[in-house]
Amino acid sequence: MKKSEIVSIKNISIISLCFNDEIYIKKNIDNLSFADEIILIDNNSTDKSVLIAEELGTTVIYQNDTRRTDIIQSTIESTRNNWVIVLNTTDYLCEELINELKKEIFKPKTAASYFAGQTLFFFGKTIKYGVFLNKKKLILFDKTRFSYSEDFNRYPPKKLTLFKNKINSFSYKNFEDFNSRLNLIRKEEALVLFQNNKKPNIYHFFMKPFFLFINQYFLKLGLLNGREGFILAYISSFSVLKRYFILWLLYRNME
């Protein structure tokens, strides 16, 4: 597909979620240039992410102390188009997937939401085995017919409309980057649990992280990814422990 065809989709708004992604920003914005509205939500980046985005003419919204879920919802409501895409700055849409988006939204009858699989690149290596292989991510939806929730990325519905092509996710540059991103996610999850009056117990601190590691590394064959598979399973399980530790602190006004 030629670039002239890619830039012709003009009724889609894209919300890109950013955290210290200065090495990805230009590539991300160039990749999403087929849309006529790109909004960057920045989660307190300390690098040049925001500066680069603003120089490229992108609208930037600052998350500050606002819950990520809340600011995404309010941003969706303010978009000038009904069709909305929510992605991480580190996600990349191939031309084939963009072409699918284009064809779908101009059909006489469309679904309210669309999902896509993900190809995860971790420390420069393609992850070919494990729990990440079958993950589905909400990519496109009509805000007038569909209520967005990040829970759909963790627990997608059994019946969904799935694009053939996958999102390429270059989510983790190194160990510290992976760990810090997971920490942000787990803190958000802990806040939601706290607001819903969920209290941590022994199962959450000991059994849940252990079973997550066993499932991800052994049962889902993450071990076949080599050392990257072990790192993914280990940090993922530890981050779940951290979610409930943060929740424990919140109940004691120590966070």
Backbone as CSV, one residue per row, in Angstrom:
resi,resn,N_x,N_y,N_z,CA_x,CA_y,CA_z,C_x,C_y,C_z
1,MET,0.837,-1.189,0.000,0.000,0.000,0.000,0.878,1.246,0.000
2,LYS,0.575,2.196,-0.868,1.339,3.413,-0.980,1.012,4.350,0.178
3,LYS,1.984,5.216,0.488,1.768,6.144,1.595,0.593,7.072,1.338
4,SER,0.359,7.440,0.064,-0.750,8.322,-0.268,-2.079,7.711,0.110
5,GLU,-2.142,6.361,0.092,-3.366,5.680,0.485,-3.512,5.670,2.005
6,ILE,-2.397,5.574,2.723,-2.431,5.505,4.173,-2.991,6.792,4.772
7,VAL,-2.619,7.931,4.236,-2.992,9.199,4.856,-4.420,9.622,4.529
8,SER,-5.166,8.783,3.823,-6.492,9.195,3.356,-7.609,8.957,4.366
9,ILE,-7.321,8.324,5.523,-8.361,8.097,6.520,-8.486,9.350,7.383
10,LYS,-9.600,10.056,7.267,-9.717,11.345,7.921,-10.832,11.430,8.951
11,ASN,-11.392,10.311,9.372,-12.441,10.391,10.399,-12.118,9.502,11.598
12,ILE,-10.827,9.386,11.895,-10.358,8.620,13.048,-9.546,9.526,13.971
13,SER,-9.806,9.430,15.262,-8.994,10.102,16.277,-8.144,9.056,16.984
14,ILE,-6.887,9.371,17.205,-5.976,8.432,17.853,-5.461,9.025,19.158
15,ILE,-5.548,8.236,20.226,-5.010,8.616,21.528,-3.793,7.731,21.783
16,SER,-2.648,8.366,21.930,-1.399,7.641,22.134,-0.916,7.857,23.564
17,LEU,-0.655,6.765,24.273,-0.265,6.820,25.692,1.248,6.774,25.822
18,CYS,1.806,7.758,26.521,3.258,7.946,26.519,3.845,7.954,27.927
19,PHE,5.013,7.334,28.054,5.816,7.451,29.271,7.288,7.280,28.902
20,ASN,8.033,8.380,28.915,9.472,8.357,28.607,9.765,7.607,27.299
21,ASP,9.098,8.022,26.242,9.208,7.320,24.957,9.854,8.179,23.878
22,GLU,10.824,8.997,24.253,11.390,9.924,23.279,11.987,9.217,22.060
23,ILE,12.466,7.987,22.218,13.062,7.290,21.070,11.997,6.734,20.128
24,TYR,10.736,6.708,20.595,9.657,6.175,19.764,8.736,7.259,19.198
25,ILE,8.764,8.468,19.760,7.745,9.473,19.460,7.625,9.780,17.971
26,LYS,8.726,10.111,17.317,8.649,10.494,15.905,8.121,9.340,15.052
27,LYS,8.636,8.140,15.301,8.165,6.975,14.554,6.682,6.743,14.794
28,ASN,6.260,6.939,16.034,4.852,6.745,16.396,3.950,7.734,15.669
29,ILE,4.312,8.998,15.694,3.480,10.024,15.064,3.465,9.859,13.547
30,ASP,4.617,9.526,12.959,4.665,9.264,11.515,3.768,8.089,11.152
31,ASN,3.791,7.062,11.990,3.002,5.859,11.750,1.504,6.141,11.808
32,LEU,1.115,7.097,12.656,-0.306,7.392,12.859,-0.799,8.571,12.027
33,SER,0.006,9.009,11.077,-0.327,10.208,10.306,-1.523,10.011,9.378
34,PHE,-2.043,8.791,9.288,-3.238,8.562,8.462,-4.490,9.158,9.113
35,ALA,-4.423,9.468,10.404,-5.577,10.035,11.118,-5.489,11.554,11.120
36,ASP,-6.643,12.222,11.207,-6.620,13.685,11.203,-6.583,14.266,12.606
37,GLU,-6.546,13.403,13.637,-6.400,13.893,15.008,-5.569,12.907,15.810
38,ILE,-4.454,13.385,16.348,-3.589,12.572,17.212,-3.432,13.304,18.537
39,ILE,-3.763,12.630,19.616,-3.657,13.217,20.957,-2.706,12.356,21.783
40,LEU,-1.723,12.974,22.381,-0.768,12.270,23.230,-1.113,12.515,24.685
41,ILE,-1.329,11.448,25.450,-1.502,11.562,26.901,-0.183,11.178,27.547
42,ASP,0.449,12.132,28.210,1.763,11.878,28.798,1.654,11.633,30.300
43,ASN,2.243,10.522,30.735,2.191,10.131,32.141,3.473,10.559,32.864
44,ASN,3.654,11.888,32.990,4.764,12.439,33.770,6.140,12.009,33.258
45,SER,6.333,12.061,31.947,7.633,11.722,31.375,8.702,12.696,31.855
46,THR,9.918,12.175,32.028,11.035,13.011,32.457,12.054,13.205,31.336
47,ASP,11.780,12.644,30.163,12.681,12.813,29.029,12.108,13.869,28.075
48,LYS,12.462,13.811,26.800,12.046,14.828,25.832,10.799,14.423,25.045
49,SER,10.060,13.444,25.535,8.889,12.940,24.813,7.907,14.059,24.447
50,VAL,7.514,14.843,25.432,6.519,15.900,25.214,7.048,16.962,24.266
51,LEU,8.294,17.373,24.450,8.905,18.394,23.605,8.899,17.957,22.142
52,ILE,9.275,16.718,21.886,9.307,16.200,20.521,7.903,16.148,19.935
53,ALA,6.948,15.670,20.729,5.560,15.569,20.262,5.009,16.940,19.895
54,GLU,5.263,17.936,20.750,4.762,19.285,20.486,5.419,19.890,19.249
55,GLU,6.701,19.624,19.063,7.401,20.125,17.879,6.831,19.526,16.598
56,LEU,6.280,18.318,16.713,5.683,17.645,15.553,4.208,18.011,15.378
57,GLY,3.711,18.916,16.214,2.351,19.407,16.062,1.276,18.554,16.697
58,THR,1.666,17.682,17.611,0.697,16.800,18.270,0.094,17.481,19.502
59,THR,-1.194,17.280,19.707,-1.850,17.777,20.919,-1.414,16.934,22.117
60,VAL,-0.943,17.574,23.171,-0.461,16.855,24.357,-1.366,17.150,25.540
61,ILE,-1.790,16.095,26.224,-2.555,16.214,27.463,-1.716,15.603,28.581
62,TYR,-1.634,16.306,29.695,-0.788,15.848,30.799,-1.625,15.080,31.813
63,GLN,-1.178,13.877,32.128,-1.917,13.053,33.087,-1.760,13.577,34.506
64,ASN,-0.557,14.010,34.864,-0.263,14.488,36.219,-0.732,13.466,37.258
65,ASP,-1.594,13.858,38.200,-2.042,12.928,39.232,-3.389,12.283,38.914
66,THR,-3.904,12.556,37.726,-5.180,11.975,37.321,-5.025,10.485,37.038
67,ARG,-6.034,9.698,37.414,-5.992,8.272,37.088,-5.982,8.096,35.574
68,ARG,-5.179,7.167,35.111,-5.057,6.935,33.674,-6.413,6.638,33.039
69,THR,-7.200,5.781,33.676,-8.512,5.429,33.142,-9.395,6.659,32.986
70,ASP,-9.365,7.536,33.980,-10.212,8.736,33.947,-9.811,9.677,32.832
71,ILE,-8.504,9.870,32.661,-8.065,10.832,31.642,-8.267,10.278,30.232
72,ILE,-8.155,8.957,30.090,-8.451,8.361,28.784,-9.919,8.554,28.447
73,GLN,-10.780,8.302,29.429,-12.226,8.467,29.216,-12.579,9.896,28.831
74,SER,-12.047,10.855,29.545,-12.373,12.257,29.256,-11.818,12.681,27.896
75,THR,-10.652,12.135,27.529,-10.068,12.462,26.231,-10.894,11.867,25.097
76,ILE,-11.377,10.646,25.294,-12.244,10.018,24.294,-13.480,10.870,24.056
77,GLU,-14.069,11.367,25.130,-15.274,12.193,25.016,-15.016,13.477,24.235
78,SER,-13.782,13.977,24.295,-13.464,15.252,23.643,-12.975,15.115,22.208
79,THR,-12.731,13.894,21.728,-12.244,13.722,20.361,-13.287,14.202,19.362
80,ARG,-12.823,14.713,18.242,-13.754,15.263,17.254,-14.323,14.203,16.317
81,ASN,-13.810,12.984,16.400,-14.318,11.890,15.571,-14.935,10.802,16.441
82,ASN,-15.879,10.056,15.873,-16.510,8.949,16.605,-15.634,7.708,16.637
83,TRP,-14.887,7.462,15.554,-13.978,6.317,15.534,-12.702,6.688,16.282
84,VAL,-12.353,5.870,17.278,-11.214,6.174,18.142,-10.285,4.965,18.235
85,ILE,-8.999,5.252,18.241,-7.963,4.240,18.472,-7.178,4.656,19.710
86,VAL,-6.976,3.717,20.638,-6.145,3.972,21.818,-4.963,3.008,21.784
87,LEU,-3.752,3.560,21.746,-2.540,2.753,21.645,-1.467,3.284,22.585
88,ASN,-0.465,2.468,22.821,0.737,2.950,23.482,1.641,3.579,22.433
89,THR,2.466,4.514,22.852,3.399,5.151,21.927,4.349,4.132,21.314
90,THR,4.557,3.032,22.011,5.490,2.004,21.542,4.837,0.984,20.608
91,ASP,3.543,1.145,20.320,2.862,0.255,19.382,3.044,0.764,17.960
92,TYR,3.119,-0.179,17.017,3.320,0.177,15.611,2.314,-0.575,14.753
93,LEU,1.624,0.159,13.873,0.640,-0.446,12.979,1.251,-0.620,11.596
94,CYS,1.288,-1.862,11.124,1.830,-2.116,9.794,0.843,-1.609,8.734
95,GLU,1.303,-1.470,7.512,0.460,-0.945,6.444,-0.756,-1.830,6.210
96,GLU,-0.568,-3.147,6.349,-1.684,-4.066,6.129,-2.789,-3.864,7.161
97,LEU,-2.402,-3.611,8.405,-3.393,-3.373,9.459,-4.103,-2.031,9.243
98,ILE,-3.347,-1.016,8.839,-3.955,0.279,8.536,-4.961,0.135,7.406
99,ASN,-4.626,-0.673,6.421,-5.531,-0.908,5.296,-6.808,-1.601,5.757
100,GLU,-6.675,-2.529,6.700,-7.859,-3.182,7.264,-8.762,-2.170,7.965
101,LEU,-8.139,-1.277,8.750,-8.902,-0.230,9.444,-9.682,0.605,8.442
102,LYS,-8.986,0.996,7.408,-9.588,1.861,6.396,-10.790,1.208,5.738
103,LYS,-10.631,-0.043,5.345,-11.720,-0.740,4.667,-12.913,-0.955,5.592
104,GLU,-12.626,-1.254,6.849,-13.685,-1.623,7.773,-14.599,-0.451,8.099
105,ILE,-14.031,0.717,8.391,-14.864,1.824,8.852,-15.730,2.409,7.742
106,PHE,-15.415,2.077,6.492,-16.227,2.584,5.386,-17.239,1.558,4.878
107,LYS,-17.349,0.441,5.578,-18.369,-0.541,5.206,-19.754,-0.023,5.603
108,PRO,-20.806,-0.425,4.890,-22.170,0.007,5.257,-22.564,-0.418,6.661
109,LYS,-22.090,-1.599,7.075,-22.391,-2.097,8.414,-21.086,-2.431,9.115
110,THR,-20.884,-1.839,10.291,-19.635,-2.040,11.022,-19.903,-2.544,12.430
111,ALA,-18.892,-3.177,13.019,-18.979,-3.569,14.427,-18.732,-2.325,15.282
112,ALA,-19.098,-2.410,16.556,-18.871,-1.277,17.458,-17.421,-1.216,17.923
113,SER,-16.725,-2.369,17.909,-15.334,-2.417,18.358,-14.577,-3.496,17.603
114,TYR,-13.256,-3.306,17.531,-12.385,-4.241,16.828,-11.138,-4.505,17.666
115,PHE,-10.667,-5.738,17.603,-9.474,-6.148,18.331,-8.395,-6.607,17.353
116,ALA,-7.171,-6.660,17.837,-6.055,-7.168,17.037,-5.118,-7.945,17.943
117,GLY,-4.447,-8.932,17.379,-3.416,-9.646,18.124,-2.177,-8.768,18.246
118,GLN,-1.220,-9.231,19.035,0.007,-8.466,19.242,1.240,-9.326,19.015
119,THR,2.231,-8.736,18.366,3.558,-9.344,18.285,4.458,-8.556,19.216
120,LEU,4.937,-9.206,20.275,5.725,-8.530,21.292,7.213,-8.649,20.992
121,PHE,7.898,-7.505,20.993,9.352,-7.473,20.847,9.932,-7.085,22.201
122,PHE,10.723,-7.971,22.769,11.237,-7.795,24.125,12.752,-7.871,24.113
123,PHE,13.414,-6.761,24.490,14.878,-6.670,24.423,15.376,-6.965,23.011
124,GLY,14.633,-6.535,21.987,15.034,-6.743,20.603,14.716,-8.116,20.046
125,LYS,14.074,-8.973,20.840,13.765,-10.327,20.398,12.256,-10.509,20.257
126,THR,11.834,-11.187,19.177,10.421,-11.487,18.990,10.020,-12.619,19.925
127,ILE,9.003,-12.392,20.747,8.525,-13.420,21.667,7.569,-14.341,20.912
128,LYS,7.974,-15.585,20.733,7.229,-16.530,19.884,6.397,-17.523,20.684
129,TYR,6.608,-17.578,21.999,5.881,-18.550,22.817,5.342,-17.853,24.071
130,GLY,4.371,-18.498,24.685,3.902,-18.015,25.970,2.557,-17.329,25.930
131,VAL,2.188,-16.785,27.076,0.874,-16.197,27.281,0.639,-14.980,26.403
132,PHE,1.718,-14.294,26.000,1.568,-13.087,25.199,1.151,-13.383,23.765
133,LEU,1.386,-14.624,23.342,1.146,-14.985,21.946,-0.312,-14.828,21.544
134,ASN,-1.224,-15.141,22.439,-2.650,-15.106,22.110,-3.378,-13.890,22.672
135,LYS,-2.632,-12.906,23.142,-3.280,-11.722,23.695,-3.963,-10.911,22.601
136,LYS,-5.139,-10.422,22.918,-5.894,-9.573,21.999,-6.009,-8.174,22.599
137,LYS,-5.845,-7.168,21.760,-5.892,-5.791,22.235,-6.990,-5.027,21.517
138,LEU,-7.780,-4.299,22.298,-8.791,-3.422,21.720,-8.072,-2.325,20.946
139,ILE,-8.394,-2.193,19.657,-7.665,-1.227,18.849,-8.544,-0.120,18.302
140,LEU,-9.760,-0.439,17.871,-10.614,0.544,17.209,-12.041,0.405,17.723
141,PHE,-12.694,1.525,17.989,-14.080,1.453,18.439,-14.816,2.739,18.081
142,ASP,-16.137,2.613,17.993,-17.018,3.758,17.767,-17.518,4.215,19.131
143,LYS,-17.112,5.399,19.552,-17.421,5.856,20.917,-18.910,6.080,21.147
144,THR,-19.694,6.177,20.076,-21.146,6.357,20.236,-21.852,5.039,20.499
145,ARG,-21.148,3.911,20.245,-21.768,2.600,20.418,-21.008,1.695,21.372
146,PHE,-19.866,2.166,21.866,-19.004,1.297,22.670,-18.397,2.101,23.811
147,SER,-18.466,1.561,25.023,-17.882,2.212,26.201,-16.495,1.639,26.448
148,TYR,-15.482,2.474,26.309,-14.099,2.030,26.436,-13.752,1.653,27.874
149,SER,-12.982,0.591,28.011,-12.423,0.201,29.304,-11.127,-0.546,29.048
150,GLU,-10.087,-0.236,29.827,-8.819,-0.951,29.673,-8.939,-2.417,30.069
151,ASP,-9.997,-2.756,30.781,-10.212,-4.154,31.158,-10.369,-5.043,29.933
152,PHE,-10.821,-4.463,28.823,-10.995,-5.250,27.607,-9.666,-5.769,27.081
153,ASN,-8.552,-5.093,27.421,-7.241,-5.576,27.000,-6.769,-6.748,27.845
154,ARG,-7.194,-6.774,29.127,-6.827,-7.889,30.003,-7.801,-9.055,29.874
155,TYR,-9.084,-8.715,29.692,-10.116,-9.746,29.613,-11.013,-9.480,28.402
156,PRO,-10.525,-9.749,27.190,-11.333,-9.492,25.997,-12.576,-10.376,25.977
157,PRO,-13.667,-9.902,25.386,-14.891,-10.708,25.316,-14.680,-11.966,24.481
158,LYS,-15.491,-12.985,24.749,-15.351,-14.242,24.003,-15.681,-14.057,22.528
159,LYS,-16.673,-13.225,22.271,-17.036,-12.936,20.888,-16.531,-11.542,20.542
160,LEU,-15.617,-11.465,19.591,-15.063,-10.176,19.200,-14.761,-10.168,17.707
161,THR,-14.682,-8.980,17.152,-14.302,-8.822,15.751,-12.800,-8.591,15.702
162,LEU,-12.090,-9.504,15.040,-10.630,-9.513,15.090,-10.035,-9.204,13.718
163,PHE,-9.112,-8.252,13.684,-8.386,-7.980,12.448,-7.393,-9.112,12.178
164,LYS,-7.080,-9.327,10.926,-6.148,-10.396,10.545,-4.717,-10.047,10.938
165,ASN,-4.350,-8.793,10.758,-2.973,-8.376,11.033,-2.806,-7.945,12.486
166,LYS,-1.574,-8.052,12.990,-1.292,-7.792,14.394,-0.614,-6.442,14.620
167,ILE,-0.731,-5.964,15.861,-0.004,-4.778,16.300,1.410,-5.206,16.691
168,ASN,2.412,-4.477,16.240,3.779,-4.716,16.684,4.053,-3.869,17.917
169,SER,4.356,-4.521,19.031,4.559,-3.816,20.298,6.029,-3.843,20.695
170,PHE,6.670,-2.677,20.633,8.070,-2.542,21.040,8.087,-1.908,22.429
171,SER,7.505,-2.621,23.382,7.173,-1.988,24.656,8.326,-1.845,25.631
172,TYR,9.386,-2.575,25.456,10.386,-2.572,26.515,11.791,-2.450,25.935
173,LYS,12.480,-1.367,26.308,13.817,-1.116,25.788,14.867,-1.896,26.566
174,ASN,14.645,-2.039,27.885,15.603,-2.722,28.746,14.892,-3.145,30.026
175,PHE,15.643,-3.742,30.923,15.068,-4.270,32.156,14.393,-3.174,32.979
176,GLU,15.084,-2.056,33.166,14.537,-0.977,33.981,13.280,-0.386,33.355
177,ASP,13.281,-0.286,32.038,12.114,0.257,31.339,10.909,-0.652,31.532
178,PHE,11.120,-1.945,31.373,10.051,-2.923,31.551,9.497,-2.857,32.972
179,ASN,10.394,-2.815,33.942,9.991,-2.800,35.344,9.222,-1.525,35.693
180,SER,9.694,-0.368,35.214,9.035,0.897,35.547,7.653,0.989,34.913
181,ARG,7.492,0.462,33.705,6.185,0.482,33.041,5.194,-0.415,33.777
182,LEU,5.660,-1.580,34.198,4.791,-2.475,34.958,4.395,-1.851,36.289
183,ASN,5.329,-1.144,36.911,5.024,-0.481,38.186,3.898,0.530,38.030
184,LEU,3.917,1.287,36.928,2.854,2.262,36.675,1.508,1.576,36.517
185,ILE,1.517,0.472,35.762,0.279,-0.272,35.530,-0.258,-0.840,36.841
186,ARG,0.617,-1.446,37.637,0.185,-2.075,38.889,-0.305,-1.026,39.898
187,LYS,0.278,0.160,39.894,-0.184,1.216,40.794,-1.597,1.639,40.425
188,GLU,-1.850,1.762,39.112,-3.194,2.098,38.644,-4.187,1.015,39.059
189,GLU,-3.792,-0.243,38.911,-4.673,-1.352,39.277,-4.957,-1.352,40.776
190,ALA,-3.923,-1.058,41.580,-4.107,-1.012,43.029,-5.091,0.088,43.420
191,LEU,-5.004,1.229,42.768,-5.924,2.337,43.056,-7.364,1.958,42.729
192,VAL,-7.550,1.242,41.627,-8.898,0.797,41.252,-9.431,-0.190,42.283
193,LEU,-8.590,-1.134,42.701,-9.004,-2.107,43.721,-9.360,-1.405,45.033
194,PHE,-8.565,-0.407,45.382,-8.807,0.343,46.622,-10.149,1.070,46.550
195,GLN,-10.427,1.683,45.430,-11.688,2.402,45.253,-12.890,1.461,45.253
196,ASN,-12.635,0.199,44.894,-13.699,-0.811,44.898,-13.736,-1.611,46.198
197,ASN,-12.978,-1.137,47.205,-12.967,-1.750,48.546,-12.478,-3.197,48.552
198,LYS,-11.561,-3.516,47.640,-10.949,-4.845,47.614,-9.736,-4.853,48.535
199,LYS,-9.671,-5.825,49.431,-8.560,-5.891,50.375,-7.639,-7.071,50.059
200,PRO,-6.321,-6.871,50.182,-5.378,-7.958,49.892,-5.348,-8.987,51.011
201,ASN,-5.023,-10.221,50.646,-4.887,-11.277,51.650,-3.681,-12.144,51.320
202,ILE,-3.500,-13.212,52.076,-2.320,-14.077,51.905,-2.248,-14.653,50.494
203,TYR,-3.393,-15.007,49.945,-3.419,-15.557,48.582,-2.821,-14.568,47.577
204,HIS,-3.163,-13.302,47.705,-2.687,-12.286,46.770,-1.176,-12.087,46.881
205,PHE,-0.634,-12.213,48.104,0.784,-11.955,48.313,1.671,-13.149,47.953
206,PHE,1.172,-14.343,48.125,2.023,-15.522,47.932,1.588,-16.406,46.768
207,MET,0.346,-16.838,46.774,-0.089,-17.829,45.798,-0.284,-17.251,44.394
208,LYS,-0.912,-16.069,44.314,-1.214,-15.492,43.001,0.055,-15.223,42.183
209,PRO,1.095,-14.555,42.735,2.329,-14.357,41.957,2.999,-15.677,41.571
210,PHE,2.980,-16.652,42.502,3.608,-17.948,42.228,2.913,-18.655,41.071
211,PHE,1.588,-18.720,41.111,0.846,-19.408,40.054,0.969,-18.677,38.723
212,LEU,1.068,-17.348,38.767,1.244,-16.592,37.525,2.564,-16.966,36.864
213,PHE,3.632,-17.066,37.672,4.936,-17.450,37.123,4.880,-18.853,36.526
214,ILE,4.306,-19.806,37.261,4.212,-21.188,36.787,3.438,-21.256,35.472
215,ASN,2.337,-20.524,35.435,1.512,-20.539,34.222,2.250,-19.929,33.036
216,GLN,2.838,-18.763,33.253,3.471,-18.045,32.153,4.752,-18.723,31.668
217,TYR,5.551,-19.232,32.598,6.859,-19.775,32.214,6.804,-21.245,31.799
218,PHE,6.016,-22.040,32.533,5.983,-23.473,32.246,4.757,-23.886,31.426
219,LEU,3.556,-23.615,31.931,2.349,-24.100,31.267,2.145,-23.455,29.895
220,LYS,2.451,-22.170,29.778,2.311,-21.473,28.495,3.600,-21.486,27.667
221,LEU,4.593,-22.268,28.127,5.838,-22.506,27.386,6.690,-21.252,27.183
222,GLY,6.602,-20.315,28.132,7.453,-19.142,28.049,8.930,-19.494,28.115
223,LEU,9.252,-20.641,28.679,10.648,-21.080,28.785,11.300,-21.242,27.424
224,LEU,10.487,-21.470,26.383,11.027,-21.631,25.032,11.532,-20.316,24.450
225,ASN,11.231,-19.216,25.111,11.747,-17.914,24.681,13.148,-17.642,25.223
226,GLY,13.707,-18.599,25.968,15.038,-18.418,26.522,15.036,-17.500,27.727
227,ARG,16.132,-16.785,27.919,16.248,-15.921,29.102,15.194,-14.816,29.096
228,GLU,14.808,-14.351,27.891,13.771,-13.326,27.807,12.451,-13.838,28.367
229,GLY,12.173,-15.124,28.144,10.955,-15.730,28.674,10.965,-15.788,30.186
230,PHE,12.128,-16.077,30.760,12.246,-16.117,32.219,12.066,-14.719,32.809
231,ILE,12.717,-13.722,32.187,12.605,-12.348,32.683,11.157,-11.873,32.636
232,LEU,10.459,-12.157,31.530,9.058,-11.771,31.404,8.203,-12.378,32.504
233,ALA,8.378,-13.679,32.729,7.577,-14.380,33.734,7.913,-13.900,35.144
234,TYR,9.199,-13.722,35.417,9.626,-13.329,36.758,9.125,-11.930,37.120
235,ILE,9.363,-10.958,36.237,8.969,-9.591,36.557,7.450,-9.447,36.558
236,SER,6.775,-10.173,35.672,5.306,-10.107,35.652,4.730,-10.591,36.969
237,SER,5.248,-11.704,37.475,4.744,-12.248,38.738,5.101,-11.329,39.914
238,PHE,6.312,-10.763,39.896,6.718,-9.859,40.966,5.868,-8.591,40.951
239,SER,5.512,-8.126,39.757,4.716,-6.904,39.664,3.309,-7.107,40.215
240,VAL,2.790,-8.336,40.110,1.480,-8.634,40.700,1.579,-8.548,42.220
241,LEU,2.672,-9.074,42.766,2.919,-8.944,44.204,2.961,-7.462,44.596
242,LYS,3.600,-6.656,43.754,3.717,-5.230,44.052,2.357,-4.544,44.009
243,ARG,1.471,-4.988,43.109,0.109,-4.425,43.049,-0.575,-4.529,44.405
244,TYR,-0.486,-5.703,45.022,-1.176,-5.914,46.294,-0.420,-5.290,47.460
245,PHE,0.894,-5.125,47.308,1.647,-4.415,48.335,1.246,-2.929,48.343
246,ILE,1.106,-2.337,47.152,0.653,-0.944,47.051,-0.756,-0.817,47.629
247,LEU,-1.605,-1.797,47.334,-2.965,-1.794,47.879,-2.926,-1.862,49.408
248,TRP,-2.064,-2.695,49.951,-1.892,-2.822,51.404,-1.465,-1.483,52.005
249,LEU,-0.549,-0.783,51.328,-0.104,0.519,51.796,-1.218,1.559,51.754
250,LEU,-2.046,1.501,50.739,-3.140,2.447,50.613,-4.102,2.338,51.785
251,TYR,-4.364,1.113,52.235,-5.268,0.923,53.367,-4.665,1.414,54.674
252,ARG,-3.357,1.598,54.669,-2.692,2.091,55.876,-2.229,3.541,55.725
253,ASN,-2.697,4.195,54.668,-2.351,5.596,54.411,-0.840,5.807,54.375
254,MET,-0.142,4.828,53.800,1.322,4.884,53.752,1.850,5.058,52.340
255,GLU,0.951,5.159,51.346,1.413,5.225,49.945,1.855,6.654,49.608
